[in-house]
Amino acid sequence: MAVFRRPVRSRPIRLFLISMFAVPLVSLVALWAFAASVTVPAAISDHNYNVNSVALTGPDIATLTTLLPTEQAQTYIWLLSGRQAPKSSLLATRKTISRVLPGTEAALLVGDNLLSASSKADLDALEADLRHLPAVRQAVDAGTMTPAAAFQAYSEIIDAQFQSYYASTLDRGGSLQAIAVGATDSALALEMVSREATLVDGALAIGHGQLDAGARQLFISSAANRQFLMGQTLSLLTPTLRAAYVTLIGSAPYQQFQAMESQVLANTGGGPVR
């Protein structure tokens, strides 16, 4: 199979991402909102699911879900610059996230008495990670955390966030469970796209345009996860909800992004990603 050789550039990647996120801007929140609004037979599991869905579609959790990856990307690029790049955008993102954290934690605790022991442990882990965020920022500002370590620290928080969402959804069950899992899969798939773009942007930002061994492994893992999660999304959503994703996957921006992804994955010789 021929390998796509078009140069990979930072600006097109971000433009493709904007196009992709615009189809379902925040797919996780949008589909949870849909599920929360649907009237289903009066089964107790559906009721429990809807109670949690209403909480999870609140503005604070929506803000955290969309902006935490942004803070990850801004932090990674800022550290790669030797902490010399302008910091105003990063500080603004931090401020917004800090503002919504109390409301986010309160929303996450809605219906926690319905969780199993393992799901409660996942929620506790997420709460602990969110409380650790100020320490991560402090280490970043002090220069005691490498770009790769900061990238991983944010990834761990985001992964804990999605693990808690999955566990909560599976615990509550109900007739909307498959839709909720598919919605979570789609949002996490787009999160993996964001990680891929951040790593490539980082390679371009530091001048030589190459992914080092650590960044390349992170890219490979993110790409594999994205591919798996998008497949799961298509298999779990109803035909009506699936239609938007079928359109997305067939769109020119998405196809171009996949071609770029394939180029980076095929570049095993350590050459530039441009």
MOLINJO-V997879 format. One record per residue. N is the residue number from 1. PHI is phi as a letter, one per 20 degrees, with the letter a starting at -180 (* if undefined). OMEGA is omega as a letter, one per 40 degrees, with the letter a starting at -180 (* if undefined). BURIAL is + if it has 9 or more other ideal C-beta (glycine too) atoms within 8 Angstrom, else -. Layout:
# MOLINJO-V997879
[[N;PHI;OMEGA;BURIAL] [N;PHI;OMEGA;BURIAL]]
This chain:
# MOLINJO-V997879
[[1;*;a;-] [2;f;i;-] [3;e;i;-] [4;f;a;-] [5;d;a;-] [6;f;i;-] [7;g;i;-] [8;e;a;+] [9;c;a;-] [10;f;a;+] [11;f;i;-] [12;g;i;+] [13;g;a;+] [14;f;i;+] [15;f;i;+] [16;f;a;+] [17;f;i;+] [18;g;i;-] [19;f;a;+] [20;f;a;+] [21;f;a;+] [22;f;a;-] [23;f;i;+] [24;d;a;+] [25;g;i;-] [26;c;a;+] [27;g;i;+] [28;g;a;+] [29;f;a;+] [30;f;a;+] [31;f;i;+] [32;f;i;+] [33;f;i;+] [34;g;a;+] [35;f;a;+] [36;f;a;+] [37;e;a;-] [38;e;i;-] [39;e;a;-] [40;c;i;+] [41;g;a;-] [42;f;i;-] [43;e;a;+] [44;f;a;-] [45;f;i;+] [46;f;i;+] [47;f;a;+] [48;f;i;+] [49;f;a;+] [50;f;i;+] [51;g;a;+] [52;f;a;+] [53;f;i;+] [54;g;i;+] [55;f;a;+] [56;f;i;+] [57;e;i;+] [58;f;a;+] [59;f;a;-] [60;f;i;+] [61;f;i;+] [62;f;i;+] [63;f;i;+] [64;f;a;+] [65;f;a;+] [66;e;a;+] [67;e;i;+] [68;f;i;+] [69;f;i;+] [70;f;i;+] [71;f;i;+] [72;g;a;+] [73;f;a;+] [74;f;i;+] [75;f;a;+] [76;f;a;+] [77;f;i;+] [78;f;i;+] [79;f;i;+] [80;f;i;+] [81;f;a;+] [82;m;a;-] [83;m;a;-] [84;d;a;-] [85;f;i;-] [86;g;a;-] [87;d;a;-] [88;f;a;-] [89;f;i;-] [90;f;a;+] [91;f;i;-] [92;f;i;-] [93;f;i;+] [94;g;a;+] [95;f;a;-] [96;f;i;+] [97;f;i;+] [98;g;a;-] [99;f;a;-] [100;e;a;+] [101;f;i;+] [102;g;i;-] [103;f;i;+] [104;f;a;+] [105;f;i;+] [106;f;a;-] [107;f;a;+] [108;f;a;+] [109;e;i;-] [110;f;i;+] [111;m;a;+] [112;f;i;+] [113;f;i;-] [114;e;a;+] [115;f;i;+] [116;f;a;-] [117;f;a;-] [118;f;i;-] [119;f;i;+] [120;f;i;+] [121;f;i;-] [122;f;i;+] [123;f;i;+] [124;f;i;-] [125;f;i;+] [126;f;i;+] [127;g;i;+] [128;f;i;-] [129;f;i;+] [130;f;i;+] [131;f;i;-] [132;e;a;+] [133;g;i;+] [134;g;i;-] [135;f;i;-] [136;f;i;+] [137;f;a;+] [138;f;i;-] [139;f;i;+] [140;f;a;+] [141;f;a;-] [142;e;a;-] [143;m;a;-] [144;e;i;-] [145;c;i;+] [146;f;i;-] [147;g;a;+] [148;f;a;+] [149;f;i;-] [150;f;i;+] [151;g;a;+] [152;f;a;+] [153;f;i;+] [154;f;i;+] [155;g;a;+] [156;f;i;+] [157;f;a;+] [158;f;i;+] [159;f;i;-] [160;f;i;+] [161;f;a;+] [162;f;i;+] [163;f;i;+] [164;f;i;+] [165;f;i;+] [166;g;a;+] [167;f;i;+] [168;f;a;+] [169;f;a;+] [170;f;i;+] [171;f;a;+] [172;f;i;+] [173;m;i;-] [174;n;a;+] [175;f;a;-] [176;e;a;+] [177;f;a;+] [178;f;i;-] [179;f;a;+] [180;f;i;+] [181;f;i;+] [182;f;i;+] [183;f;i;+] [184;f;i;+] [185;g;a;+] [186;f;i;+] [187;f;i;+] [188;f;i;+] [189;f;i;+] [190;f;i;+] [191;f;i;+] [192;f;i;+] [193;g;i;+] [194;f;i;+] [195;f;i;+] [196;g;a;+] [197;f;i;+] [198;f;a;+] [199;f;i;+] [200;f;i;+] [201;g;i;+] [202;f;i;+] [203;f;i;+] [204;f;a;+] [205;f;a;+] [206;e;i;-] [207;o;a;-] [208;e;i;-] [209;m;a;-] [210;d;i;+] [211;e;i;+] [212;f;a;-] [213;g;a;-] [214;f;a;-] [215;f;i;+] [216;f;i;+] [217;f;i;-] [218;f;i;+] [219;f;a;+] [220;g;a;+] [221;f;a;-] [222;f;a;+] [223;f;i;+] [224;f;i;-] [225;f;i;+] [226;f;a;+] [227;f;i;-] [228;f;a;-] [229;f;i;+] [230;f;i;+] [231;f;i;-] [232;f;i;+] [233;g;a;+] [234;f;a;+] [235;e;a;-] [236;d;a;+] [237;f;i;+] [238;f;a;-] [239;g;a;-] [240;f;a;-] [241;f;a;+] [242;f;a;+] [243;g;a;-] [244;f;a;+] [245;f;i;+] [246;f;i;+] [247;f;i;+] [248;g;a;+] [249;f;i;+] [250;e;a;-] [251;f;i;+] [252;f;i;-] [253;g;a;+] [254;f;i;+] [255;f;i;+] [256;f;i;+] [257;f;i;+] [258;f;i;-] [259;f;i;+] [260;f;i;+] [261;g;a;+] [262;f;i;+] [263;f;a;+] [264;f;a;+] [265;f;a;+] [266;f;a;-] [267;e;a;+] [268;e;a;-] [269;e;i;-] [270;m;i;-] [271;f;a;-] [272;f;i;-] [273;e;i;+] [274;f;*;-]]
